[in-house]
């Protein structure tokens, strides 16, 4: 299976967010989750959904990125 550099970085970033060794804002996590879903990384995307549901986004973030779904 070929893996692009973008996917490799996204997977590493997602793992860092999930285990708490990295931090990101709501929008970053939503965008990363969407990318992982498009790439078929359903497990990491699901874990990011659990993470993003614990976040308290500002109204501007919600209007720009939408709710976690």
N, C-alpha and C positions, 0 to 999 in steps of 0.2 A: 504494500500500500504506500503510495507516494504521499508525503505530507509537505505542504508548503511551509515556508518560514513563518508566514502570517498565522497559520493554524498552530504551529509549534509554540509561537509566542503567546497566542491566545489561550492555549491549554495551560501553559505555565502560569500565566497571569490569573486565570480562573482558579487554579489550585492554590495560589498564594492568597487570593481573596477568601476562598473557602476556609483555609486553615488559619486565617487571621494574620499572616505574615506580611500582608499588603493591604492597602486601603484605597478606596476609590469612591467617587461620588455616585449618586443614583444613576445619572445618565450614562456614566462609563460602564456600570454593571449591566444596565439594560442593553446598551449597544453590544457589549461583549456577549451577552446571552443570545441576542438575535444572531450574531455571527456564528456562534457555536451551533445553534439550531440549524442554520443553513448548511453547515458543514457536517451535520449528522452526529454531533457530539451531544447526544441527548442526556447522558448521565451528568456531565458537567453543567449543561444548561439547566437541568432540574435543580442541581445543588445551588446554582446562582439564583434561581427563582426563590428558593427558600431563604437565601441571604437577603435578597432585595426586598422581600416581604417584611423583614425586620427593620428596614431603613425607614426614616421619616423624611420623605422628599419635600422640598419647598414647593409652593404652588407653581412657580415658574418651571420647575423641573417636571412636574406632573403635566403641565400644559404642553411642554415640548416633547416629552418622551412617552407620556401616557402612563396609566397605572400598570403595575406588575400583573401580568396575566398568566 
